[in-house]
Amino acid sequence: MEGERQGGAGRFDEQAFRSEVREFCERDIPDDLSAKIRRHEYFSKEDRVQWQRLLHRRGWFVGDWPVAYGGAGWGPTQRLVLIEELERAGTPWLTHFGFSFVGPVIYTFGSESQKARYLPGIRESQTWWCQGFSEPGAGSDLASVSMFAERVGDHYVVSGQKTWTTMAQWADKIFCLVRTQRCERRQQGISFLLIDLRSPGVTIRPIRTIDGIHHVNEVFLDSVHVPVEDRVGEEGEGWNLARFIVGRERLLVAELGKARRLLDQFAELGRSLKDGSRALCDTVPFRLRLAQLEVKLHTLRTSAYSIAADMERGKGGESDASLLKIRGSELQQAILDAVVSVIGESGLAFQPESLLAGFSGVTHGPSMAPALVFDHLYSRATSIYGGSNEIQRGIVAKVQLGL
Ligand SMILES: Cc1cc2nc3c(=O)[nH]c(=O)nc-3n(C[C@H](O)[C@H](O)[C@H](O)COP(=O)(O)OP(=O)(O)OC[C@H]3O[C@@H](n4cnc5c(N)ncnc54)[C@H](O)[C@@H]3O)c2cc1C
């Protein structure tokens, strides 16, 4: 599957680029971050910003942006290789709301003034963005958004609630789908606004997820004033921008590199844990499970690179990203189910505090157990966010049946 490939800005040598990223992850990660990776610690905002800036200095952070906007014009394959290798090395998750979602929306659909005002802050990780699509009554059925923006002169006055907003507690800005008009066809009358979270009338409340960590929030807007010049695209045409983002989101959640890393950890547990007097990896059930998961990962990886190659050629079906989303999230859950089943009782002792910097207590079971249990719990969300797997199956069925 490897070799020389056609990238957006020309050919790139996949093997050489992959080795370069691996070497960078081995040699150039700052010591404090590297120690956190080894200890499976939860990354702070500062860790993530530091890492993103390092990647930017290397020319990789926005490598798939057009050259005119500070990128390198990579195609989807080179991007996939980078993300796969970074995930494999366990480096901080790149917070895609800015560089992969709103950034491309702005350079594709935004005005010149929006490009000048917002793209530099995204590239340099100076501005932290979050995504305000979901509402209590609008998740799978996103066209039901009811946050309302009333036009008053050169401002919109925005009121309503967003929910499940990942990392809003760290964000400076939120991009929101808001209703600017009530239309019979619900996809019409939706607009795309860039909103400053420091504006008067904004309240952010944490939601604690099953893993005990504060990732997601409720965001309330009460008569928040947003300049009309912060609307991207035409009024009432935000739905197209939402579809543009949702397509990008599903490709990212295949998480090939994370699956590889977790499967390697599963194999490592097999070598270190015992079943009676034998190493666990010498037992048939363990080997069978490992082999089944390896086959699934191999298939997913082959599909992901083949879909990326189709995209390079301007091809690719509407349901391709849905297939990756379904298989990627199911595989991650299956690997983590397998991991938790072999760590046994240690899997019951969930210790989220041990993932935070400065923890000096005792952890139960193998040293990697708390991080794996954390991943296991959080992985329940992978089949929900970015469009639930039931919705993805609906998309695949519609395309295949020609409905
Ligand atoms: C950890 C996490 C982080 C998130 N981060 C963000 C974020 O940063 N920004 C953001 O905007 N949103 C975010 N989300 C929200 C996410 O996109 C929604 O949760 C998701 O789209 C599902 O919507 P819902 O929760 O309203 O569930 P619902 O739409 O109410 O669905 C409930 C159940 O019904 C099923 N269902 C619904 N409709 C159908 C149908 N037509 N056919 C078959 N089954 C159906 C669903 O699959 C699901 O199982 C996040 C969610 C999670 C869990």
PDBQT file of the ligand as one rigid body, heavy atoms in Angstrom, charges set to zero:
ROOT
HETATM    1  C1  LIG A 501     -18.180  13.234  23.662  1.00  0.00    +0.000 C 
HETATM    2  C2  LIG A 501     -19.008  14.027  22.715  1.00  0.00    +0.000 A 
HETATM    3  C3  LIG A 501     -18.492  15.182  22.146  1.00  0.00    +0.000 A 
HETATM    4  C4  LIG A 501     -19.276  15.969  21.288  1.00  0.00    +0.000 A 
HETATM    5  N1  LIG A 501     -18.769  17.147  20.813  1.00  0.00    +0.000 NA
HETATM    6  C5  LIG A 501     -19.570  17.966  20.085  1.00  0.00    +0.000 A 
HETATM    7  C6  LIG A 501     -19.114  19.271  19.715  1.00  0.00    +0.000 A 
HETATM    8  O1  LIG A 501     -17.981  19.672  19.994  1.00  0.00    +0.000 OA
HETATM    9  N2  LIG A 501     -19.958  20.063  19.027  1.00  0.00    +0.000 N 
HETATM   10  C7  LIG A 501     -21.217  19.664  18.651  1.00  0.00    +0.000 A 
HETATM   11  O2  LIG A 501     -21.925  20.434  18.006  1.00  0.00    +0.000 OA
HETATM   12  N3  LIG A 501     -21.684  18.438  19.016  1.00  0.00    +0.000 NA
HETATM   13  C8  LIG A 501     -20.894  17.593  19.720  1.00  0.00    +0.000 A 
HETATM   14  N4  LIG A 501     -21.356  16.347  20.101  1.00  0.00    +0.000 N 
HETATM   15  C9  LIG A 501     -22.749  15.996  19.813  1.00  0.00    +0.000 C 
HETATM   16  C10 LIG A 501     -22.912  14.867  18.815  1.00  0.00    +0.000 C 
HETATM   17  O3  LIG A 501     -22.674  15.315  17.497  1.00  0.00    +0.000 OA
HETATM   18  C11 LIG A 501     -24.347  14.340  19.002  1.00  0.00    +0.000 C 
HETATM   19  O4  LIG A 501     -24.386  13.722  20.270  1.00  0.00    +0.000 OA
HETATM   20  C12 LIG A 501     -24.732  13.321  17.957  1.00  0.00    +0.000 C 
HETATM   21  O5  LIG A 501     -24.902  13.940  16.703  1.00  0.00    +0.000 OA
HETATM   22  C13 LIG A 501     -26.057  12.582  18.329  1.00  0.00    +0.000 C 
HETATM   23  O6  LIG A 501     -27.058  13.513  18.645  1.00  0.00    +0.000 OA
HETATM   24  P1  LIG A 501     -27.878  13.434  20.028  1.00  0.00    +0.000 P 
HETATM   25  O7  LIG A 501     -26.899  13.268  21.137  1.00  0.00    +0.000 OA
HETATM   26  O8  LIG A 501     -28.803  14.576  20.061  1.00  0.00    +0.000 OA
HETATM   27  O9  LIG A 501     -28.702  12.075  19.949  1.00  0.00    +0.000 OA
HETATM   28  P2  LIG A 501     -30.086  11.870  19.205  1.00  0.00    +0.000 P 
HETATM   29  O10 LIG A 501     -30.032  12.489  17.860  1.00  0.00    +0.000 OA
HETATM   30  O11 LIG A 501     -31.184  12.265  20.122  1.00  0.00    +0.000 OA
HETATM   31  O12 LIG A 501     -30.097  10.306  19.028  1.00  0.00    +0.000 OA
HETATM   32  C14 LIG A 501     -30.383   9.399  20.106  1.00  0.00    +0.000 C 
HETATM   33  C15 LIG A 501     -30.293   7.986  19.556  1.00  0.00    +0.000 C 
HETATM   34  O13 LIG A 501     -31.257   7.792  18.518  1.00  0.00    +0.000 OA
HETATM   35  C16 LIG A 501     -30.625   7.334  17.329  1.00  0.00    +0.000 C 
HETATM   36  N5  LIG A 501     -31.260   7.980  16.150  1.00  0.00    +0.000 N 
HETATM   37  C17 LIG A 501     -31.596   9.276  16.012  1.00  0.00    +0.000 A 
HETATM   38  N6  LIG A 501     -32.138   9.489  14.789  1.00  0.00    +0.000 NA
HETATM   39  C18 LIG A 501     -32.106   8.283  14.143  1.00  0.00    +0.000 A 
HETATM   40  C19 LIG A 501     -32.479   7.848  12.835  1.00  0.00    +0.000 A 
HETATM   41  N7  LIG A 501     -32.984   8.697  11.941  1.00  0.00    +0.000 N 
HETATM   42  N8  LIG A 501     -32.299   6.543  12.514  1.00  0.00    +0.000 NA
HETATM   43  C20 LIG A 501     -31.755   5.673  13.404  1.00  0.00    +0.000 A 
HETATM   44  N9  LIG A 501     -31.384   6.026  14.660  1.00  0.00    +0.000 NA
HETATM   45  C21 LIG A 501     -31.542   7.314  15.018  1.00  0.00    +0.000 A 
HETATM   46  C22 LIG A 501     -29.184   7.844  17.447  1.00  0.00    +0.000 C 
HETATM   47  O14 LIG A 501     -28.298   7.042  16.688  1.00  0.00    +0.000 OA
HETATM   48  C23 LIG A 501     -28.915   7.681  18.943  1.00  0.00    +0.000 C 
HETATM   49  O15 LIG A 501     -28.591   6.348  19.241  1.00  0.00    +0.000 OA
HETATM   50  C24 LIG A 501     -20.585  15.542  20.949  1.00  0.00    +0.000 A 
HETATM   51  C25 LIG A 501     -21.100  14.351  21.503  1.00  0.00    +0.000 A 
HETATM   52  C26 LIG A 501     -20.326  13.608  22.368  1.00  0.00    +0.000 A 
HETATM   53  C27 LIG A 501     -20.923  12.362  22.963  1.00  0.00    +0.000 C 
ENDROOT
TORSDOF 0
